[in-house]
Amino acid sequence: VRCESGLNPRAVSSTGKYRGLLQADGSFWRSYGGLAYAPSADQASVEGQMAVMWNGYQARGWSPWPECGRK
């Protein structure tokens, strides 16, 4: 989380594509249950963001986070 967003749950990338603690894009957010929490990761609670990210991690491992996942 520190690597992706600097621990900021409201973080938005400079392009606006990646959002929240783990910088989820819209497709990832929707695919792993994010819409149950909010329209985008940066609008969801920390708990909601972590639940969605856990779902994604269980399905795909570290692949959604290629740079930070290596660390």
mmCIF file of the N, C-alpha and C atoms, coordinates in Angstrom:
data_MODEL
# 
_entry.id   MODEL 
# 
loop_
_atom_site.group_PDB 
_atom_site.id 
_atom_site.type_symbol 
_atom_site.label_atom_id 
_atom_site.label_alt_id 
_atom_site.label_comp_id 
_atom_site.label_asym_id 
_atom_site.label_entity_id 
_atom_site.label_seq_id 
_atom_site.pdbx_PDB_ins_code 
_atom_site.Cartn_x 
_atom_site.Cartn_y 
_atom_site.Cartn_z 
_atom_site.occupancy 
_atom_site.B_iso_or_equiv 
_atom_site.pdbx_formal_charge 
_atom_site.auth_seq_id 
_atom_site.auth_comp_id 
_atom_site.auth_asym_id 
_atom_site.auth_atom_id 
_atom_site.pdbx_PDB_model_num 
ATOM 1   N N  . VAL A 1 1  ? 0.835   -1.188  0.000   1.00 0.00 ? 1  VAL A N  1 
ATOM 2   C CA . VAL A 1 1  ? 0.000   0.000   0.000   1.00 0.00 ? 1  VAL A CA 1 
ATOM 3   C C  . VAL A 1 1  ? 0.878   1.249   0.000   1.00 0.00 ? 1  VAL A C  1 
ATOM 4   N N  . ARG A 1 2  ? 1.921   1.220   0.788   1.00 0.00 ? 2  ARG A N  1 
ATOM 5   C CA . ARG A 1 2  ? 2.822   2.382   0.840   1.00 0.00 ? 2  ARG A CA 1 
ATOM 6   C C  . ARG A 1 2  ? 3.441   2.646   -0.536  1.00 0.00 ? 2  ARG A C  1 
ATOM 7   N N  . CYS A 1 3  ? 3.837   1.599   -1.211  1.00 0.00 ? 3  CYS A N  1 
ATOM 8   C CA . CYS A 1 3  ? 4.451   1.736   -2.532  1.00 0.00 ? 3  CYS A CA 1 
ATOM 9   C C  . CYS A 1 3  ? 3.455   2.270   -3.560  1.00 0.00 ? 3  CYS A C  1 
ATOM 10  N N  . GLU A 1 4  ? 2.233   1.802   -3.518  1.00 0.00 ? 4  GLU A N  1 
ATOM 11  C CA . GLU A 1 4  ? 1.232   2.191   -4.526  1.00 0.00 ? 4  GLU A CA 1 
ATOM 12  C C  . GLU A 1 4  ? 0.689   3.600   -4.313  1.00 0.00 ? 4  GLU A C  1 
ATOM 13  N N  . SER A 1 5  ? 0.320   3.927   -3.084  1.00 0.00 ? 5  SER A N  1 
ATOM 14  C CA . SER A 1 5  ? -0.418  5.181   -2.844  1.00 0.00 ? 5  SER A CA 1 
ATOM 15  C C  . SER A 1 5  ? 0.159   6.049   -1.745  1.00 0.00 ? 5  SER A C  1 
ATOM 16  N N  . GLY A 1 6  ? 1.262   5.639   -1.151  1.00 0.00 ? 6  GLY A N  1 
ATOM 17  C CA . GLY A 1 6  ? 1.784   6.387   -0.021  1.00 0.00 ? 6  GLY A CA 1 
ATOM 18  C C  . GLY A 1 6  ? 0.842   6.358   1.172   1.00 0.00 ? 6  GLY A C  1 
ATOM 19  N N  . LEU A 1 7  ? 0.054   5.286   1.282   1.00 0.00 ? 7  LEU A N  1 
ATOM 20  C CA . LEU A 1 7  ? -0.920  5.081   2.363   1.00 0.00 ? 7  LEU A CA 1 
ATOM 21  C C  . LEU A 1 7  ? -2.111  6.030   2.291   1.00 0.00 ? 7  LEU A C  1 
ATOM 22  N N  . ASN A 1 8  ? -2.353  6.602   1.128   1.00 0.00 ? 8  ASN A N  1 
ATOM 23  C CA . ASN A 1 8  ? -3.464  7.544   0.960   1.00 0.00 ? 8  ASN A CA 1 
ATOM 24  C C  . ASN A 1 8  ? -4.658  6.834   0.311   1.00 0.00 ? 8  ASN A C  1 
ATOM 25  N N  . PRO A 1 9  ? -5.737  6.604   1.061   1.00 0.00 ? 9  PRO A N  1 
ATOM 26  C CA . PRO A 1 9  ? -6.889  5.899   0.487   1.00 0.00 ? 9  PRO A CA 1 
ATOM 27  C C  . PRO A 1 9  ? -7.633  6.713   -0.576  1.00 0.00 ? 9  PRO A C  1 
ATOM 28  N N  . ARG A 1 10 ? -7.353  7.998   -0.676  1.00 0.00 ? 10 ARG A N  1 
ATOM 29  C CA . ARG A 1 10 ? -8.010  8.864   -1.669  1.00 0.00 ? 10 ARG A CA 1 
ATOM 30  C C  . ARG A 1 10 ? -7.098  9.194   -2.846  1.00 0.00 ? 10 ARG A C  1 
ATOM 31  N N  . ALA A 1 11 ? -5.972  8.515   -2.936  1.00 0.00 ? 11 ALA A N  1 
ATOM 32  C CA . ALA A 1 11 ? -4.999  8.781   -3.999  1.00 0.00 ? 11 ALA A CA 1 
ATOM 33  C C  . ALA A 1 11 ? -5.597  8.527   -5.380  1.00 0.00 ? 11 ALA A C  1 
ATOM 34  N N  . VAL A 1 12 ? -5.241  9.401   -6.324  1.00 0.00 ? 12 VAL A N  1 
ATOM 35  C CA . VAL A 1 12 ? -5.623  9.262   -7.728  1.00 0.00 ? 12 VAL A CA 1 
ATOM 36  C C  . VAL A 1 12 ? -4.362  9.501   -8.547  1.00 0.00 ? 12 VAL A C  1 
ATOM 37  N N  . SER A 1 13 ? -4.074  8.606   -9.485  1.00 0.00 ? 13 SER A N  1 
ATOM 38  C CA . SER A 1 13 ? -2.880  8.756   -10.314 1.00 0.00 ? 13 SER A CA 1 
ATOM 39  C C  . SER A 1 13 ? -2.972  10.021  -11.165 1.00 0.00 ? 13 SER A C  1 
ATOM 40  N N  . SER A 1 14 ? -1.854  10.430  -11.684 1.00 0.00 ? 14 SER A N  1 
ATOM 41  C CA . SER A 1 14 ? -1.821  11.658  -12.494 1.00 0.00 ? 14 SER A CA 1 
ATOM 42  C C  . SER A 1 14 ? -2.702  11.560  -13.736 1.00 0.00 ? 14 SER A C  1 
ATOM 43  N N  . THR A 1 15 ? -2.934  10.363  -14.223 1.00 0.00 ? 15 THR A N  1 
ATOM 44  C CA . THR A 1 15 ? -3.801  10.171  -15.394 1.00 0.00 ? 15 THR A CA 1 
ATOM 45  C C  . THR A 1 15 ? -5.272  10.013  -15.004 1.00 0.00 ? 15 THR A C  1 
ATOM 46  N N  . GLY A 1 16 ? -5.526  9.787   -13.701 1.00 0.00 ? 16 GLY A N  1 
ATOM 47  C CA . GLY A 1 16 ? -6.884  9.566   -13.231 1.00 0.00 ? 16 GLY A CA 1 
ATOM 48  C C  . GLY A 1 16 ? -7.357  8.132   -13.387 1.00 0.00 ? 16 GLY A C  1 
ATOM 49  N N  . LYS A 1 17 ? -6.520  7.280   -13.951 1.00 0.00 ? 17 LYS A N  1 
ATOM 50  C CA . LYS A 1 17 ? -6.921  5.896   -14.208 1.00 0.00 ? 17 LYS A CA 1 
ATOM 51  C C  . LYS A 1 17 ? -6.882  5.018   -12.961 1.00 0.00 ? 17 LYS A C  1 
ATOM 52  N N  . TYR A 1 18 ? -5.908  5.228   -12.106 1.00 0.00 ? 18 TYR A N  1 
ATOM 53  C CA . TYR A 1 18 ? -5.704  4.373   -10.939 1.00 0.00 ? 18 TYR A CA 1 
ATOM 54  C C  . TYR A 1 18 ? -6.077  5.132   -9.671  1.00 0.00 ? 18 TYR A C  1 
ATOM 55  N N  . ARG A 1 19 ? -6.787  4.408   -8.763  1.00 0.00 ? 19 ARG A N  1 
ATOM 56  C CA . ARG A 1 19 ? -7.348  5.093   -7.603  1.00 0.00 ? 19 ARG A CA 1 
ATOM 57  C C  . ARG A 1 19 ? -7.258  4.255   -6.334  1.00 0.00 ? 19 ARG A C  1 
ATOM 58  N N  . GLY A 1 20 ? -7.184  4.946   -5.212  1.00 0.00 ? 20 GLY A N  1 
ATOM 59  C CA . GLY A 1 20 ? -7.246  4.301   -3.914  1.00 0.00 ? 20 GLY A CA 1 
ATOM 60  C C  . GLY A 1 20 ? -5.915  3.790   -3.402  1.00 0.00 ? 20 GLY A C  1 
ATOM 61  N N  . LEU A 1 21 ? -5.991  3.077   -2.288  1.00 0.00 ? 21 LEU A N  1 
ATOM 62  C CA . LEU A 1 21 ? -4.792  2.569   -1.616  1.00 0.00 ? 21 LEU A CA 1 
ATOM 63  C C  . LEU A 1 21 ? -3.902  1.738   -2.520  1.00 0.00 ? 21 LEU A C  1 
ATOM 64  N N  . LEU A 1 22 ? -4.500  0.862   -3.300  1.00 0.00 ? 22 LEU A N  1 
ATOM 65  C CA . LEU A 1 22 ? -3.708  -0.018  -4.149  1.00 0.00 ? 22 LEU A CA 1 
ATOM 66  C C  . LEU A 1 22 ? -3.838  0.321   -5.627  1.00 0.00 ? 22 LEU A C  1 
ATOM 67  N N  . GLN A 1 23 ? -4.275  1.542   -5.903  1.00 0.00 ? 23 GLN A N  1 
ATOM 68  C CA . GLN A 1 23 ? -4.307  2.077   -7.266  1.00 0.00 ? 23 GLN A CA 1 
ATOM 69  C C  . GLN A 1 23 ? -5.021  1.161   -8.257  1.00 0.00 ? 23 GLN A C  1 
ATOM 70  N N  . ALA A 1 24 ? -6.258  0.853   -7.947  1.00 0.00 ? 24 ALA A N  1 
ATOM 71  C CA . ALA A 1 24 ? -7.089  0.006   -8.805  1.00 0.00 ? 24 ALA A CA 1 
ATOM 72  C C  . ALA A 1 24 ? -7.636  0.807   -9.980  1.00 0.00 ? 24 ALA A C  1 
ATOM 73  N N  . ASP A 1 25 ? -7.656  0.204   -11.153 1.00 0.00 ? 25 ASP A N  1 
ATOM 74  C CA . ASP A 1 25 ? -8.358  0.843   -12.271 1.00 0.00 ? 25 ASP A CA 1 
ATOM 75  C C  . ASP A 1 25 ? -9.824  0.418   -12.218 1.00 0.00 ? 25 ASP A C  1 
ATOM 76  N N  . GLY A 1 26 ? -10.638 1.040   -13.023 1.00 0.00 ? 26 GLY A N  1 
ATOM 77  C CA . GLY A 1 26 ? -12.078 0.785   -12.986 1.00 0.00 ? 26 GLY A CA 1 
ATOM 78  C C  . GLY A 1 26 ? -12.447 -0.651  -13.264 1.00 0.00 ? 26 GLY A C  1 
ATOM 79  N N  . SER A 1 27 ? -11.764 -1.276  -14.192 1.00 0.00 ? 27 SER A N  1 
ATOM 80  C CA . SER A 1 27 ? -12.052 -2.671  -14.533 1.00 0.00 ? 27 SER A CA 1 
ATOM 81  C C  . SER A 1 27 ? -11.773 -3.597  -13.349 1.00 0.00 ? 27 SER A C  1 
ATOM 82  N N  . PHE A 1 28 ? -10.641 -3.425  -12.715 1.00 0.00 ? 28 PHE A N  1 
ATOM 83  C CA . PHE A 1 28 ? -10.293 -4.232  -11.548 1.00 0.00 ? 28 PHE A CA 1 
ATOM 84  C C  . PHE A 1 28 ? -11.326 -4.011  -10.452 1.00 0.00 ? 28 PHE A C  1 
ATOM 85  N N  . TRP A 1 29 ? -11.649 -2.762  -10.194 1.00 0.00 ? 29 TRP A N  1 
ATOM 86  C CA . TRP A 1 29 ? -12.594 -2.414  -9.142  1.00 0.00 ? 29 TRP A CA 1 
ATOM 87  C C  . TRP A 1 29 ? -13.943 -3.106  -9.352  1.00 0.00 ? 29 TRP A C  1 
ATOM 88  N N  . ARG A 1 30 ? -14.442 -3.051  -10.563 1.00 0.00 ? 30 ARG A N  1 
ATOM 89  C CA . ARG A 1 30 ? -15.729 -3.683  -10.874 1.00 0.00 ? 30 ARG A CA 1 
ATOM 90  C C  . ARG A 1 30 ? -15.631 -5.211  -10.830 1.00 0.00 ? 30 ARG A C  1 
ATOM 91  N N  . SER A 1 31 ? -14.565 -5.754  -11.376 1.00 0.00 ? 31 SER A N  1 
ATOM 92  C CA . SER A 1 31 ? -14.417 -7.212  -11.485 1.00 0.00 ? 31 SER A CA 1 
ATOM 93  C C  . SER A 1 31 ? -14.339 -7.919  -10.146 1.00 0.00 ? 31 SER A C  1 
ATOM 94  N N  . TYR A 1 32 ? -13.794 -7.252  -9.137  1.00 0.00 ? 32 TYR A N  1 
ATOM 95  C CA . TYR A 1 32 ? -13.577 -7.911  -7.855  1.00 0.00 ? 32 TYR A CA 1 
ATOM 96  C C  . TYR A 1 32 ? -14.481 -7.386  -6.744  1.00 0.00 ? 32 TYR A C  1 
ATOM 97  N N  . GLY A 1 33 ? -15.630 -6.842  -7.129  1.00 0.00 ? 33 GLY A N  1 
ATOM 98  C CA . GLY A 1 33 ? -16.668 -6.517  -6.158  1.00 0.00 ? 33 GLY A CA 1 
ATOM 99  C C  . GLY A 1 33 ? -16.696 -5.103  -5.638  1.00 0.00 ? 33 GLY A C  1 
ATOM 100 N N  . GLY A 1 34 ? -15.947 -4.226  -6.242  1.00 0.00 ? 34 GLY A N  1 
ATOM 101 C CA . GLY A 1 34 ? -15.857 -2.863  -5.738  1.00 0.00 ? 34 GLY A CA 1 
ATOM 102 C C  . GLY A 1 34 ? -17.151 -2.074  -5.739  1.00 0.00 ? 34 GLY A C  1 
ATOM 103 N N  . LEU A 1 35 ? -18.003 -2.334  -6.702  1.00 0.00 ? 35 LEU A N  1 
ATOM 104 C CA . LEU A 1 35 ? -19.235 -1.549  -6.789  1.00 0.00 ? 35 LEU A CA 1 
ATOM 105 C C  . LEU A 1 35 ? -20.156 -1.783  -5.595  1.00 0.00 ? 35 LEU A C  1 
ATOM 106 N N  . ALA A 1 36 ? -19.916 -2.835  -4.828  1.00 0.00 ? 36 ALA A N  1 
ATOM 107 C CA . ALA A 1 36 ? -20.677 -3.052  -3.594  1.00 0.00 ? 36 ALA A CA 1 
ATOM 108 C C  . ALA A 1 36 ? -20.303 -2.008  -2.537  1.00 0.00 ? 36 ALA A C  1 
ATOM 109 N N  . TYR A 1 37 ? -19.156 -1.338  -2.735  1.00 0.00 ? 37 TYR A N  1 
ATOM 110 C CA . TYR A 1 37 ? -18.653 -0.368  -1.765  1.00 0.00 ? 37 TYR A CA 1 
ATOM 111 C C  . TYR A 1 37 ? -18.770 1.081   -2.243  1.00 0.00 ? 37 TYR A C  1 
ATOM 112 N N  . ALA A 1 38 ? -18.450 1.331   -3.494  1.00 0.00 ? 38 ALA A N  1 
ATOM 113 C CA . ALA A 1 38 ? -18.441 2.701   -4.025  1.00 0.00 ? 38 ALA A CA 1 
ATOM 114 C C  . ALA A 1 38 ? -18.181 2.645   -5.530  1.00 0.00 ? 38 ALA A C  1 
ATOM 115 N N  . PRO A 1 39 ? -18.427 3.745   -6.233  1.00 0.00 ? 39 PRO A N  1 
ATOM 116 C CA . PRO A 1 39 ? -18.177 3.762   -7.679  1.00 0.00 ? 39 PRO A CA 1 
ATOM 117 C C  . PRO A 1 39 ? -16.702 3.583   -8.067  1.00 0.00 ? 39 PRO A C  1 
ATOM 118 N N  . SER A 1 40 ? -15.785 4.008   -7.207  1.00 0.00 ? 40 SER A N  1 
ATOM 119 C CA . SER A 1 40 ? -14.356 3.830   -7.473  1.00 0.00 ? 40 SER A CA 1 
ATOM 120 C C  . SER A 1 40 ? -13.631 3.652   -6.145  1.00 0.00 ? 40 SER A C  1 
ATOM 121 N N  . ALA A 1 41 ? -12.421 3.117   -6.204  1.00 0.00 ? 41 ALA A N  1 
ATOM 122 C CA . ALA A 1 41 ? -11.683 2.783   -4.983  1.00 0.00 ? 41 ALA A CA 1 
ATOM 123 C C  . ALA A 1 41 ? -11.457 3.992   -4.090  1.00 0.00 ? 41 ALA A C  1 
ATOM 124 N N  . ASP A 1 42 ? -11.120 5.129   -4.666  1.00 0.00 ? 42 ASP A N  1 
ATOM 125 C CA . ASP A 1 42 ? -10.827 6.307   -3.842  1.00 0.00 ? 42 ASP A CA 1 
ATOM 126 C C  . ASP A 1 42 ? -12.051 6.835   -3.103  1.00 0.00 ? 42 ASP A C  1 
ATOM 127 N N  . GLN A 1 43 ? -13.228 6.365   -3.453  1.00 0.00 ? 43 GLN A N  1 
ATOM 128 C CA . GLN A 1 43 ? -14.454 6.783   -2.778  1.00 0.00 ? 43 GLN A CA 1 
ATOM 129 C C  . GLN A 1 43 ? -14.913 5.771   -1.729  1.00 0.00 ? 43 GLN A C  1 
ATOM 130 N N  . ALA A 1 44 ? -14.247 4.645   -1.649  1.00 0.00 ? 44 ALA A N  1 
ATOM 131 C CA . ALA A 1 44 ? -14.633 3.573   -0.730  1.00 0.00 ? 44 ALA A CA 1 
ATOM 132 C C  . ALA A 1 44 ? -13.878 3.680   0.591   1.00 0.00 ? 44 ALA A C  1 
ATOM 133 N N  . SER A 1 45 ? -14.411 3.023   1.600   1.00 0.00 ? 45 SER A N  1 
ATOM 134 C CA . SER A 1 45 ? -13.718 2.944   2.887   1.00 0.00 ? 45 SER A CA 1 
ATOM 135 C C  . SER A 1 45 ? -12.429 2.132   2.716   1.00 0.00 ? 45 SER A C  1 
ATOM 136 N N  . VAL A 1 46 ? -11.536 2.289   3.664   1.00 0.00 ? 46 VAL A N  1 
ATOM 137 C CA . VAL A 1 46 ? -10.309 1.493   3.654   1.00 0.00 ? 46 VAL A CA 1 
ATOM 138 C C  . VAL A 1 46 ? -10.663 0.011   3.701   1.00 0.00 ? 46 VAL A C  1 
ATOM 139 N N  . GLU A 1 47 ? -11.641 -0.341  4.518   1.00 0.00 ? 47 GLU A N  1 
ATOM 140 C CA . GLU A 1 47 ? -12.042 -1.740  4.628   1.00 0.00 ? 47 GLU A CA 1 
ATOM 141 C C  . GLU A 1 47 ? -12.569 -2.273  3.306   1.00 0.00 ? 47 GLU A C  1 
ATOM 142 N N  . GLY A 1 48 ? -13.372 -1.469  2.623   1.00 0.00 ? 48 GLY A N  1 
ATOM 143 C CA . GLY A 1 48 ? -13.891 -1.870  1.322   1.00 0.00 ? 48 GLY A CA 1 
ATOM 144 C C  . GLY A 1 48 ? -12.786 -2.038  0.301   1.00 0.00 ? 48 GLY A C  1 
ATOM 145 N N  . GLN A 1 49 ? -11.841 -1.103  0.291   1.00 0.00 ? 49 GLN A N  1 
ATOM 146 C CA . GLN A 1 49 ? -10.722 -1.201  -0.645  1.00 0.00 ? 49 GLN A CA 1 
ATOM 147 C C  . GLN A 1 49 ? -9.916  -2.467  -0.398  1.00 0.00 ? 49 GLN A C  1 
ATOM 148 N N  . MET A 1 50 ? -9.648  -2.758  0.854   1.00 0.00 ? 50 MET A N  1 
ATOM 149 C CA . MET A 1 50 ? -8.851  -3.941  1.164   1.00 0.00 ? 50 MET A CA 1 
ATOM 150 C C  . MET A 1 50 ? -9.599  -5.226  0.821   1.00 0.00 ? 50 MET A C  1 
ATOM 151 N N  . ALA A 1 51 ? -10.903 -5.251  1.005   1.00 0.00 ? 51 ALA A N  1 
ATOM 152 C CA . ALA A 1 51 ? -11.687 -6.445  0.647   1.00 0.00 ? 51 ALA A CA 1 
ATOM 153 C C  . ALA A 1 51 ? -11.619 -6.699  -0.853  1.00 0.00 ? 51 ALA A C  1 
ATOM 154 N N  . VAL A 1 52 ? -11.764 -5.658  -1.645  1.00 0.00 ? 52 VAL A N  1 
ATOM 155 C CA . VAL A 1 52 ? -11.706 -5.801  -3.102  1.00 0.00 ? 52 VAL A CA 1 
ATOM 156 C C  . VAL A 1 52 ? -10.297 -6.203  -3.535  1.00 0.00 ? 52 VAL A C  1 
ATOM 157 N N  . MET A 1 53 ? -9.307  -5.590  -2.959  1.00 0.00 ? 53 MET A N  1 
ATOM 158 C CA . MET A 1 53 ? -7.936  -5.932  -3.323  1.00 0.00 ? 53 MET A CA 1 
ATOM 159 C C  . MET A 1 53 ? -7.620  -7.365  -2.946  1.00 0.00 ? 53 MET A C  1 
ATOM 160 N N  . TRP A 1 54 ? -8.128  -7.843  -1.820  1.00 0.00 ? 54 TRP A N  1 
ATOM 161 C CA . TRP A 1 54 ? -7.909  -9.240  -1.426  1.00 0.00 ? 54 TRP A CA 1 
ATOM 162 C C  . TRP A 1 54 ? -8.547  -10.179 -2.442  1.00 0.00 ? 54 TRP A C  1 
ATOM 163 N N  . ASN A 1 55 ? -9.754  -9.843  -2.885  1.00 0.00 ? 55 ASN A N  1 
ATOM 164 C CA . ASN A 1 55 ? -10.402 -10.662 -3.921  1.00 0.00 ? 55 ASN A CA 1 
ATOM 165 C C  . ASN A 1 55 ? -9.541  -10.727 -5.173  1.00 0.00 ? 55 ASN A C  1 
ATOM 166 N N  . GLY A 1 56 ? -9.034  -9.585  -5.590  1.00 0.00 ? 56 GLY A N  1 
ATOM 167 C CA . GLY A 1 56 ? -8.181  -9.537  -6.774  1.00 0.00 ? 56 GLY A CA 1 
ATOM 168 C C  . GLY A 1 56 ? -6.885  -10.294 -6.582  1.00 0.00 ? 56 GLY A C  1 
ATOM 169 N N  . TYR A 1 57 ? -6.288  -10.149 -5.412  1.00 0.00 ? 57 TYR A N  1 
ATOM 170 C CA . TYR A 1 57 ? -5.047  -10.865 -5.124  1.00 0.00 ? 57 TYR A CA 1 
ATOM 171 C C  . TYR A 1 57 ? -5.280  -12.371 -5.144  1.00 0.00 ? 57 TYR A C  1 
ATOM 172 N N  . GLN A 1 58 ? -6.377  -12.820 -4.568  1.00 0.00 ? 58 GLN A N  1 
ATOM 173 C CA . GLN A 1 58 ? -6.663  -14.259 -4.548  1.00 0.00 ? 58 GLN A CA 1 
ATOM 174 C C  . GLN A 1 58 ? -6.825  -14.812 -5.963  1.00 0.00 ? 58 GLN A C  1 
ATOM 175 N N  . ALA A 1 59 ? -7.380  -14.006 -6.858  1.00 0.00 ? 59 ALA A N  1 
ATOM 176 C CA . ALA A 1 59 ? -7.604  -14.448 -8.234  1.00 0.00 ? 59 ALA A CA 1 
ATOM 177 C C  . ALA A 1 59 ? -6.355  -14.323 -9.106  1.00 0.00 ? 59 ALA A C  1 
ATOM 178 N N  . ARG A 1 60 ? -5.557  -13.282 -8.865  1.00 0.00 ? 60 ARG A N  1 
ATOM 179 C CA . ARG A 1 60 ? -4.473  -12.965 -9.802  1.00 0.00 ? 60 ARG A CA 1 
ATOM 180 C C  . ARG A 1 60 ? -3.092  -12.838 -9.188  1.00 0.00 ? 60 ARG A C  1 
ATOM 181 N N  . GLY A 1 61 ? -2.980  -13.020 -7.902  1.00 0.00 ? 61 GLY A N  1 
ATOM 182 C CA . GLY A 1 61 ? -1.675  -12.848 -7.264  1.00 0.00 ? 61 GLY A CA 1 
ATOM 183 C C  . GLY A 1 61 ? -1.206  -11.408 -7.361  1.00 0.00 ? 61 GLY A C  1 
ATOM 184 N N  . TRP A 1 62 ? 0.101   -11.237 -7.497  1.00 0.00 ? 62 TRP A N  1 
ATOM 185 C CA . TRP A 1 62 ? 0.683   -9.892  -7.544  1.00 0.00 ? 62 TRP A CA 1 
ATOM 186 C C  . TRP A 1 62 ? 0.619   -9.245  -8.923  1.00 0.00 ? 62 TRP A C  1 
ATOM 187 N N  . SER A 1 63 ? 0.126   -9.939  -9.932  1.00 0.00 ? 63 SER A N  1 
ATOM 188 C CA . SER A 1 63 ? 0.183   -9.406  -11.302 1.00 0.00 ? 63 SER A CA 1 
ATOM 189 C C  . SER A 1 63 ? -0.472  -8.032  -11.488 1.00 0.00 ? 63 SER A C  1 
ATOM 190 N N  . PRO A 1 64 ? -1.527  -7.662  -10.751 1.00 0.00 ? 64 PRO A N  1 
ATOM 191 C CA . PRO A 1 64 ? -2.077  -6.322  -10.939 1.00 0.00 ? 64 PRO A CA 1 
ATOM 192 C C  . PRO A 1 64 ? -1.154  -5.205  -10.435 1.00 0.00 ? 64 PRO A C  1 
ATOM 193 N N  . TRP A 1 65 ? -0.137  -5.571  -9.652  1.00 0.00 ? 65 TRP A N  1 
ATOM 194 C CA . TRP A 1 65 ? 0.782   -4.595  -9.076  1.00 0.00 ? 65 TRP A CA 1 
ATOM 195 C C  . TRP A 1 65 ? 2.220   -4.981  -9.451  1.00 0.00 ? 65 TRP A C  1 
ATOM 196 N N  . PRO A 1 66 ? 2.574   -4.880  -10.720 1.00 0.00 ? 66 PRO A N  1 
ATOM 197 C CA . PRO A 1 66 ? 3.868   -5.406  -11.168 1.00 0.00 ? 66 PRO A CA 1 
ATOM 198 C C  . PRO A 1 66 ? 5.074   -4.713  -10.538 1.00 0.00 ? 66 PRO A C  1 
ATOM 199 N N  . GLU A 1 67 ? 5.028   -3.437  -10.353 1.00 0.00 ? 67 GLU A N  1 
ATOM 200 C CA . GLU A 1 67 ? 6.190   -2.731  -9.772  1.00 0.00 ? 67 GLU A CA 1 
ATOM 201 C C  . GLU A 1 67 ? 6.283   -2.973  -8.276  1.00 0.00 ? 67 GLU A C  1 
ATOM 202 N N  . CYS A 1 68 ? 5.234   -2.674  -7.568  1.00 0.00 ? 68 CYS A N  1 
ATOM 203 C CA . CYS A 1 68 ? 5.266   -2.814  -6.116  1.00 0.00 ? 68 CYS A CA 1 
ATOM 204 C C  . CYS A 1 68 ? 5.238   -4.269  -5.680  1.00 0.00 ? 68 CYS A C  1 
ATOM 205 N N  . GLY A 1 69 ? 4.623   -5.133  -6.456  1.00 0.00 ? 69 GLY A N  1 
ATOM 206 C CA . GLY A 1 69 ? 4.557   -6.547  -6.126  1.00 0.00 ? 69 GLY A CA 1 
ATOM 207 C C  . GLY A 1 69 ? 5.934   -7.194  -6.069  1.00 0.00 ? 69 GLY A C  1 
ATOM 208 N N  . ARG A 1 70 ? 6.867   -6.677  -6.857  1.00 0.00 ? 70 ARG A N  1 
ATOM 209 C CA . ARG A 1 70 ? 8.234   -7.217  -6.840  1.00 0.00 ? 70 ARG A CA 1 
ATOM 210 C C  . ARG A 1 70 ? 8.956   -6.898  -5.550  1.00 0.00 ? 70 ARG A C  1 
ATOM 211 N N  . LYS A 1 71 ? 8.537   -5.825  -4.903  1.00 0.00 ? 71 LYS A N  1 
ATOM 212 C CA . LYS A 1 71 ? 9.200   -5.405  -3.662  1.00 0.00 ? 71 LYS A CA 1 
ATOM 213 C C  . LYS A 1 71 ? 8.719   -6.254  -2.527  1.00 0.00 ? 71 LYS A C  1 
# 
